[in-house]
Amino acid sequence: MVMIIILTLSAIVGGFAYAMKVEMTLARNADYENDMVWLARSAVELARYKITLRCPGQQNIDALNQPWAGGVQLCNDMIAKVPESVELVCGTPGGTGTASFKITDMSRKFDINMVAGPQSPQNIIVLQNALNQMGVDSGMAQTITDSIQDWIGPRETHARLSGAKDDFYMNQQPPYYCKCGYIDDINELLLIKGIKDHPEIFWGSSSSNHTTSAYELKAQNSPFLRDREQPNYPFGLNDVFSAGSGALNLNTAPMNILQMIPGLDETRAEQIVQTRAGVDRVDGNEDDAPLQNAHDVFQNQFGATPGGIPGGNPAGQMGQLLGVQSFLFQVKVDCTINGYHKEYTGMLRRDPRKPNDYQLVQFYWK
């Protein structure tokens, strides 16, 4: 009996000590919150400065050999001395906090608003090409393209044949209105008909970020569906589209995204990647040869213009969709103070009228 009592009391004391340790850790971390925010904002400001650094001859382009992308093109000491992380003396006990950051241009992806917006209806072929490369069946692909166009299009217009407006979304649980405006965050696609019940189309089948789709839940409970082969999407719409990023930057876009340009096959997409990478065929080092002008690239260098767009001049129309600059940058920040870790994300948008003016348009954390 004595031994049982001692063991019971020991377990109670151990549990109490553990609970107190957890409470103290949470209280300490709460004290670090303000320091974390300022530490992350300091890193974003340093990233903003780093993006503005350009070598002579590269003032009007953004490329993978530039400092913001981790490239090695260093034409002066000022660029060479910009650190990859920041330190901040904390106002609370715990010493010094550190934050490292990584910059990624979002213009390496197509802007969903330019592709599916009402101002250039012919650009929807890019979204169709993306869904085709993913392997989405034609019926589902039509539903998705129609629904995205309806989500962005004016409220007074009727829903397309396979699309949706308020009458569809107000019958969801919970109900919500069709936005009928430009997409501000690419995650809005998860609200749209065709993608809402199939988030793997947004994330890609190999991603573990998404919740189980309605189809997958039915398949788990239905022997008929469970035995059928599930669709396997090699990538998701999130991997090839962004929101508000402007024209696609040919200097940073990966080959699979370049292949979505109408009239551009795998061979020509590979030519663009090899040309900009230089002799060694590796992006981000000294021998890179970034493209200077999107129009000249197709007309003079590759002997062709992007085609496949019905009506008008294909090169002129696609010229609005293609460029050699980036106008939206994502800054990922990892902050640590005395073992407490947190991740932040900032979005910097360039003012087209002021090339060195980058505004912080989003700032959030996990």
C-alpha positions as CSV (number, residue, x, y, z in Angstrom):
1,M,0.0,0.0,0.0
2,V,2.8,2.4,0.9
3,M,4.6,1.7,-2.4
4,I,1.3,2.3,-4.3
5,I,0.7,5.6,-2.5
6,I,4.3,6.7,-3.2
7,L,4.0,5.8,-6.9
8,T,0.7,7.6,-7.2
9,L,2.0,10.8,-5.5
10,S,5.1,10.7,-7.7
11,A,3.0,10.5,-10.8
12,I,0.8,13.4,-9.6
13,V,3.9,15.5,-8.8
14,G,5.5,14.6,-12.1
15,G,2.4,15.6,-14.0
16,F,2.1,18.8,-12.1
17,A,5.7,19.7,-12.8
18,Y,5.3,19.0,-16.5
19,A,2.1,21.1,-16.6
20,M,3.9,24.0,-14.9
21,K,6.8,23.7,-17.4
22,V,4.4,23.9,-20.3
23,E,2.6,26.9,-18.7
24,M,5.9,28.7,-18.2
25,T,7.0,28.0,-21.8
26,L,3.7,29.3,-23.1
27,A,3.9,32.4,-20.9
28,R,7.5,33.0,-22.1
29,N,6.6,32.6,-25.7
30,A,3.7,35.0,-25.3
31,D,6.2,37.6,-24.1
32,Y,8.2,37.1,-27.3
33,E,5.3,37.7,-29.6
34,N,5.9,41.5,-30.1
35,D,9.6,40.9,-30.5
36,M,8.9,38.2,-33.1
37,V,6.7,40.5,-35.2
38,W,9.4,43.3,-35.2
39,L,12.1,40.8,-35.9
40,A,10.1,39.5,-38.9
41,R,9.3,43.0,-40.2
42,S,13.0,43.9,-40.0
43,A,13.8,40.9,-42.2
44,V,11.1,41.9,-44.7
45,E,12.6,45.5,-44.8
46,L,16.0,44.0,-45.5
47,A,14.5,41.8,-48.2
48,R,12.8,44.9,-49.7
49,Y,16.2,46.6,-49.9
50,K,17.9,43.6,-51.4
51,I,15.3,43.4,-54.2
52,T,16.2,46.9,-55.3
53,L,19.9,46.1,-55.8
54,R,20.6,45.8,-59.5
55,C,23.8,45.6,-61.5
56,P,24.3,47.9,-64.5
57,G,22.3,46.6,-67.5
58,Q,19.8,44.8,-65.3
59,Q,17.7,47.7,-64.1
60,N,14.7,46.7,-66.1
61,I,14.7,42.9,-65.7
62,D,14.5,40.4,-62.8
63,A,16.5,37.2,-63.2
64,L,17.7,34.3,-61.1
65,N,21.3,35.4,-61.1
66,Q,20.4,38.6,-59.1
67,P,21.0,38.9,-55.3
68,W,17.4,38.7,-54.3
69,A,17.1,35.2,-55.9
70,G,20.3,33.9,-54.3
71,G,22.3,34.5,-57.5
72,V,26.0,35.2,-57.6
73,Q,26.1,38.3,-59.8
74,L,27.9,40.7,-57.5
75,C,29.0,43.9,-59.3
76,N,29.8,46.0,-56.2
77,D,30.7,45.7,-52.5
78,M,27.3,47.0,-51.4
79,I,25.5,44.0,-52.9
80,A,28.1,41.6,-51.5
81,K,27.6,42.9,-48.0
82,V,23.9,42.4,-47.7
83,P,23.3,39.7,-45.1
84,E,20.9,36.8,-45.5
85,S,19.6,37.2,-41.9
86,V,19.0,39.8,-39.2
87,E,19.6,39.9,-35.5
88,L,17.5,41.9,-33.0
89,V,18.1,42.5,-29.3
90,C,14.9,41.5,-27.6
91,G,13.0,43.8,-25.2
92,T,12.1,40.7,-23.1
93,P,14.6,38.5,-21.3
94,G,16.1,35.9,-23.6
95,G,19.0,37.5,-25.4
96,T,19.1,38.1,-29.2
97,G,16.6,36.9,-31.8
98,T,17.5,35.9,-35.3
99,A,15.6,35.8,-38.5
100,S,16.6,34.3,-41.9
101,F,14.6,35.1,-45.0
102,K,14.1,33.8,-48.6
103,I,12.7,35.8,-51.5
104,T,10.7,34.3,-54.2
105,D,9.1,36.2,-57.1
106,M,5.5,35.2,-57.7
107,S,5.7,36.4,-61.3
108,R,7.3,33.0,-62.1
109,K,3.7,31.9,-62.2
110,F,0.8,33.0,-64.3
111,D,-1.5,35.7,-62.8
112,I,-4.9,34.0,-62.5
113,N,-6.6,37.5,-62.9
114,M,-4.9,38.1,-66.2
115,V,-5.7,34.6,-67.4
116,A,-9.3,34.3,-66.4
117,G,-10.3,38.0,-66.2
118,P,-13.0,39.5,-68.4
119,Q,-10.6,42.1,-70.0
120,S,-8.8,39.4,-72.1
121,P,-11.1,36.3,-72.6
122,Q,-8.7,34.7,-75.1
123,N,-6.1,34.2,-72.3
124,I,-8.3,31.4,-70.7
125,I,-6.5,29.0,-73.0
126,V,-3.6,29.2,-70.5
127,L,-5.8,27.8,-67.8
128,Q,-7.1,25.1,-70.2
129,N,-3.5,24.1,-71.0
130,A,-2.7,23.9,-67.3
131,L,-5.6,21.6,-66.5
132,N,-4.8,19.5,-69.6
133,Q,-1.2,19.1,-68.4
134,M,-2.5,18.1,-64.9
135,G,-4.7,15.4,-66.5
136,V,-8.0,16.8,-65.3
137,D,-10.8,15.3,-67.3
138,S,-12.6,17.5,-69.9
139,G,-15.9,17.8,-68.0
140,M,-14.3,18.9,-64.7
141,A,-11.9,21.2,-66.6
142,Q,-14.8,23.0,-68.2
143,T,-16.5,23.4,-64.9
144,I,-13.4,24.9,-63.4
145,T,-12.6,27.3,-66.2
146,D,-16.3,28.5,-66.3
147,S,-16.5,28.9,-62.6
148,I,-13.3,30.8,-62.2
149,Q,-14.4,33.2,-64.9
150,D,-17.8,33.6,-63.2
151,W,-16.0,34.2,-59.8
152,I,-14.0,37.1,-61.3
153,G,-16.6,38.4,-63.8
154,P,-19.2,41.2,-63.1
155,R,-22.2,40.3,-60.9
156,E,-24.7,41.4,-63.5
157,T,-23.6,38.7,-65.9
158,H,-25.2,35.2,-66.0
159,A,-23.3,32.1,-65.0
160,R,-21.7,30.2,-67.8
161,L,-23.0,26.8,-68.8
162,S,-20.8,24.9,-66.3
163,G,-20.1,27.8,-64.0
164,A,-21.7,29.3,-60.9
165,K,-22.9,32.5,-59.4
166,D,-24.7,33.4,-56.2
167,D,-27.5,30.9,-56.6
168,F,-24.9,28.0,-56.3
169,Y,-22.7,29.5,-53.6
170,M,-25.6,30.6,-51.4
171,N,-26.8,26.9,-51.2
172,Q,-23.4,25.8,-49.8
173,Q,-22.8,25.1,-46.1
174,P,-22.0,27.7,-44.9
175,P,-23.5,29.9,-47.7
176,Y,-21.4,32.7,-49.2
177,Y,-21.6,35.1,-52.2
178,C,-19.8,34.8,-55.5
179,K,-17.0,37.4,-55.3
180,C,-17.5,38.9,-58.7
181,G,-14.2,40.6,-58.5
182,Y,-10.5,40.0,-58.9
183,I,-8.8,37.3,-56.8
184,D,-6.7,38.8,-54.0
185,D,-5.3,35.5,-52.7
186,I,-4.8,32.4,-54.8
187,N,-6.4,30.3,-52.0
188,E,-9.7,31.8,-53.0
189,L,-9.7,29.1,-55.7
190,L,-10.6,26.6,-52.9
191,L,-14.0,28.3,-52.6
192,I,-14.9,28.0,-56.3
193,K,-17.1,25.3,-57.8
194,G,-15.2,22.4,-59.2
195,I,-12.2,23.0,-56.9
196,K,-14.2,23.3,-53.6
197,D,-14.9,19.6,-53.4
198,H,-11.6,18.6,-55.0
199,P,-8.9,20.5,-53.2
200,E,-6.3,18.1,-54.7
201,I,-6.7,19.9,-58.0
202,F,-5.5,23.1,-56.2
203,W,-2.7,21.4,-54.2
204,G,-1.7,18.5,-56.4
205,S,-2.1,14.8,-55.5
206,S,1.3,14.5,-53.8
207,S,0.7,17.4,-51.4
208,S,-0.2,16.7,-47.8
209,N,-1.5,20.3,-47.2
210,H,-5.1,19.8,-48.3
211,T,-8.0,18.2,-46.4
212,T,-9.8,15.1,-47.7
213,S,-12.0,15.9,-50.6
214,A,-15.7,15.0,-50.8
215,Y,-14.9,12.4,-53.5
216,E,-12.2,10.9,-51.4
217,L,-14.5,10.6,-48.4
218,K,-17.1,8.8,-50.6
219,A,-14.4,6.5,-52.0
220,Q,-13.4,5.5,-48.5
221,N,-17.0,4.4,-47.7
222,S,-17.9,2.9,-51.1
223,P,-16.4,-0.4,-52.3
224,F,-17.2,0.6,-55.9
225,L,-15.3,3.9,-55.7
226,R,-12.6,2.5,-53.5
227,D,-11.6,0.0,-56.1
228,R,-11.4,2.6,-58.9
229,E,-8.1,4.3,-59.6
230,Q,-8.0,7.8,-58.1
231,P,-6.9,10.7,-60.3
232,N,-3.2,11.6,-59.9
233,Y,-2.4,15.2,-60.5
234,P,1.4,15.8,-60.8
235,F,1.0,19.4,-59.7
236,G,-1.8,21.7,-58.6
237,L,-3.1,25.1,-59.7
238,N,-1.4,26.6,-56.7
239,D,2.0,25.6,-58.2
240,V,1.4,27.4,-61.5
241,F,-0.9,30.4,-60.7
242,S,-0.7,33.4,-58.3
243,A,-2.9,36.4,-57.7
244,G,-1.8,39.9,-58.7
245,S,1.6,39.0,-59.9
246,G,1.3,40.7,-63.3
247,A,2.9,39.4,-66.5
248,L,4.7,36.0,-66.4
249,N,8.5,36.6,-66.1
250,L,10.3,34.5,-68.7
251,N,13.5,34.9,-66.8
252,T,12.2,33.0,-63.7
253,A,9.4,30.8,-64.9
254,P,10.1,27.0,-64.8
255,M,9.8,25.0,-67.9
256,N,6.5,23.3,-67.1
257,I,4.9,26.8,-66.8
258,L,6.5,28.0,-70.0
259,Q,4.8,25.1,-71.8
260,M,1.4,26.5,-70.9
261,I,2.1,29.5,-73.3
262,P,-0.1,28.9,-76.3
263,G,2.0,27.7,-79.3
264,L,5.0,27.0,-77.1
265,D,5.9,23.3,-77.1
266,E,8.4,21.5,-74.8
267,T,11.3,22.0,-77.2
268,R,10.9,25.8,-77.3
269,A,10.3,26.1,-73.6
270,E,13.5,24.2,-73.1
271,Q,15.3,26.6,-75.5
272,I,14.2,29.6,-73.4
273,V,15.4,28.0,-70.1
274,Q,18.8,27.1,-71.7
275,T,19.2,30.5,-73.3
276,R,18.7,32.4,-70.1
277,A,20.9,29.9,-68.1
278,G,24.0,30.5,-70.3
279,V,26.6,28.1,-71.4
280,D,26.6,25.8,-68.3
281,R,22.8,25.5,-68.5
282,V,22.5,26.3,-64.8
283,D,20.4,29.2,-63.6
284,G,21.8,31.7,-61.0
285,N,25.5,32.0,-61.8
286,E,27.9,34.3,-63.6
287,D,27.3,33.1,-67.2
288,D,23.6,33.6,-67.1
289,A,22.1,35.5,-70.1
290,P,18.8,36.9,-68.9
291,L,16.2,37.7,-71.5
292,Q,15.9,41.5,-72.1
293,N,12.6,41.7,-73.9
294,A,9.7,39.2,-74.1
295,H,8.6,40.2,-77.6
296,D,12.1,40.1,-79.2
297,V,12.7,36.7,-77.7
298,F,9.9,35.1,-79.7
299,Q,10.2,37.2,-82.9
300,N,14.0,37.2,-83.3
301,Q,15.6,34.5,-81.2
302,F,13.2,31.6,-81.6
303,G,11.7,32.6,-84.9
304,A,8.1,32.3,-83.8
305,T,5.5,34.1,-81.8
306,P,3.2,32.5,-79.2
307,G,0.1,31.3,-81.2
308,G,-3.0,29.4,-80.7
309,I,-5.1,32.4,-79.5
310,P,-8.2,32.9,-81.6
311,G,-8.7,36.3,-83.2
312,G,-6.3,39.2,-83.7
313,N,-2.6,39.3,-83.4
314,P,-1.3,36.4,-81.1
315,A,2.0,38.2,-80.4
316,G,0.3,41.4,-79.5
317,Q,-2.2,39.8,-77.2
318,M,0.2,37.5,-75.5
319,G,2.6,40.4,-75.0
320,Q,0.4,41.6,-72.2
321,L,0.8,38.2,-70.5
322,L,4.5,37.8,-70.9
323,G,7.4,39.9,-69.6
324,V,10.9,39.9,-68.1
325,Q,10.2,41.7,-64.8
326,S,8.5,40.6,-61.6
327,F,6.0,42.8,-59.7
328,L,5.1,40.6,-56.8
329,F,7.7,39.0,-54.3
330,Q,7.1,36.6,-51.5
331,V,9.4,36.9,-48.4
332,K,9.4,33.8,-46.2
333,V,10.9,34.6,-42.7
334,D,12.0,32.1,-40.1
335,C,12.3,33.7,-36.6
336,T,13.9,32.2,-33.5
337,I,14.1,33.7,-30.0
338,N,15.5,31.5,-27.2
339,G,14.3,28.3,-28.9
340,Y,10.9,29.7,-29.8
341,H,10.3,29.4,-33.5
342,K,7.8,31.1,-35.8
343,E,7.3,31.5,-39.6
344,Y,6.1,34.7,-41.2
345,T,5.3,35.7,-44.8
346,G,5.3,39.1,-46.4
347,M,4.2,40.0,-49.9
348,L,5.9,43.0,-51.6
349,R,4.4,44.5,-54.7
350,R,6.4,46.8,-57.0
351,D,4.8,50.0,-58.3
352,P,5.1,49.9,-62.1
353,R,5.5,53.7,-62.2
354,K,8.3,53.6,-59.5
355,P,10.7,50.7,-60.1
356,N,12.3,50.9,-56.7
357,D,9.1,51.3,-54.7
358,Y,7.9,48.1,-53.1
359,Q,4.8,48.2,-50.9
360,L,4.1,45.5,-48.2
361,V,0.6,44.3,-49.2
362,Q,0.3,41.2,-47.0
363,F,1.9,40.1,-43.8
364,Y,0.9,37.0,-41.9
365,W,2.2,34.1,-39.9
366,K,1.7,30.4,-39.2
